[in-house]
Amino acid sequence: MPQTALPSIATSSISTEAALPHVLVLASGKGARFRASGGGTPKLQALLEGKPVLQHTLDAVRASGLPWRLEDAGHPGMGDSIAAAVRATASAAGWLVLPGDLPLIQPGSLRAVAAALLGCAVAVPVVAGQRGHPVGFAAQCLPDLLALHGDTGAAAVVRKFAAQGTLREVLLEDGGAVTDIDTLDDLERAAQMLRAKRSAAAP
């Protein structure tokens, strides 16, 4: 069966009457690539313009107004982390899976993906043709997410619902949705982007 998708949508607002999905911030990774690149601290604690990478991410999550959970217990792989976080919030209307190393993600991007879930099973943000995070999953994905384990994450769940025609791409203009921190070079690139953004916003 060929892969299909619901029409892409631009950013939109969420009805205040709708149940809100939970943002699951994944912070269990070991950051081996970051240390191998010369990083002297765990990457989520590395300073980005004077503030830890994870704190930047959490600040954006809080500003989105969505309910959220930080999953920072030690897990063998990303799949295990997702399953644990979903299990702890099993009654949620859905989930936005957000790695903790996306410090430039914008609150509006989180809200846009959450809004997209009102009409599909899986919502995937796309920035200039590149898929990013967070990936949104509706409540119907619960059994598949609970079954995840190992290092593969939720890619198989995304493929399953895409094949069923219930995946929606969410078009964003947010470089933070595709800017993760895996190496010291990534950290410097994020710092440059953050400084450029602040300079552009200055009067």
LINURZI-V495858 format. One record per backbone hydrogen bond with DSSP energy under -0.5 kcal/mol. NH is the residue of the N-H (numbers start at 1). CO is the residue of the C=O. E is the energy in kcal/mol with one decimal. If there is no record, write none. Layout:
# LINURZI-V495858
NH&CO&E + NH&CO&E
This chain:
# LINURZI-V495858
4&162&-1.4 + 6&167&-2.6 + 9&169&-1.9 + 18&15&-1.2 + 22&94&-2.5 + 23&67&-2.8 + 24&22&-0.6 + 24&96&-3.2 + 25&23&-0.7 + 25&69&-2.9 + 26&24&-0.7 + 26&98&-2.2 + 27&25&-0.6 + 27&71&-2.9 + 35&31&-2.0 + 36&32&-2.4 + 37&33&-1.3 + 38&35&-1.5 + 39&34&-2.3 + 45&42&-1.6 + 46&42&-0.7 + 46&43&-0.7 + 48&51&-3.1 + 49&47&-0.5 + 51&48&-1.0 + 53&46&-1.9 + 54&44&-2.6 + 56&52&-1.8 + 57&53&-1.8 + 58&54&-2.7 + 59&55&-2.4 + 60&56&-1.7 + 61&57&-2.0 + 62&58&-2.8 + 63&59&-2.1 + 64&60&-1.1 + 64&61&-0.6 + 65&61&-0.6 + 65&62&-1.2 + 66&61&-0.6 + 69&23&-2.7 + 71&25&-3.1 + 71&69&-0.6 + 72&70&-0.9 + 75&73&-0.5 + 79&150&-2.6 + 80&150&-0.8 + 81&77&-1.8 + 82&78&-2.7 + 83&79&-2.4 + 84&80&-2.3 + 85&81&-2.3 + 86&82&-2.7 + 87&83&-2.5 + 88&84&-1.7 + 89&85&-0.6 + 89&86&-1.0 + 90&87&-1.0 + 92&89&-2.3 + 93&20&-0.8 + 95&137&-2.9 + 96&22&-2.9 + 97&95&-0.6 + 97&135&-2.8 + 98&24&-2.8 + 98&96&-0.7 + 100&26&-2.8 + 102&99&-0.8 + 105&102&-1.5 + 109&106&-1.0 + 110&106&-1.4 + 111&107&-2.0 + 112&108&-2.0 + 113&109&-2.0 + 114&110&-2.1 + 115&111&-2.3 + 116&112&-1.9 + 117&113&-1.1 + 118&115&-1.6 + 119&116&-1.7 + 120&117&-0.8 + 121&166&-2.0 + 122&166&-1.9 + 123&136&-2.2 + 124&168&-2.7 + 125&134&-0.6 + 126&170&-2.7 + 127&130&-3.0 + 128&126&-0.5 + 128&172&-0.5 + 130&127&-2.0 + 132&125&-2.4 + 133&177&-2.2 + 134&97&-0.6 + 135&97&-1.4 + 136&123&-3.2 + 137&95&-3.2 + 138&121&-3.1 + 139&93&-1.3 + 141&138&-2.2 + 142&139&-2.0 + 145&141&-2.3 + 146&142&-2.5 + 147&143&-1.0 + 148&145&-1.3 + 152&149&-0.5 + 155&152&-1.1 + 158&154&-2.0 + 159&155&-2.4 + 160&156&-2.1 + 161&157&-2.0 + 162&158&-2.0 + 163&159&-2.2 + 164&160&-0.9 + 165&162&-1.5 + 166&161&-2.6 + 168&122&-2.8 + 169&6&-0.6 + 170&124&-2.6 + 171&9&-2.4 + 171&169&-0.6 + 172&126&-2.6 + 172&170&-0.5 + 177&174&-1.9 + 178&175&-1.5 + 179&176&-0.7 + 180&178&-0.7 + 181&101&-1.5 + 182&180&-0.8 + 187&183&-1.8 + 188&184&-2.2 + 189&185&-2.4 + 190&186&-2.4 + 191&187&-2.1 + 192&188&-2.3 + 193&189&-2.1 + 194&190&-2.5 + 195&191&-2.5 + 196&192&-2.3 + 197&193&-2.2 + 198&194&-2.2 + 199&195&-2.4 + 200&196&-2.2 + 201&197&-1.5 + 202&198&-1.0
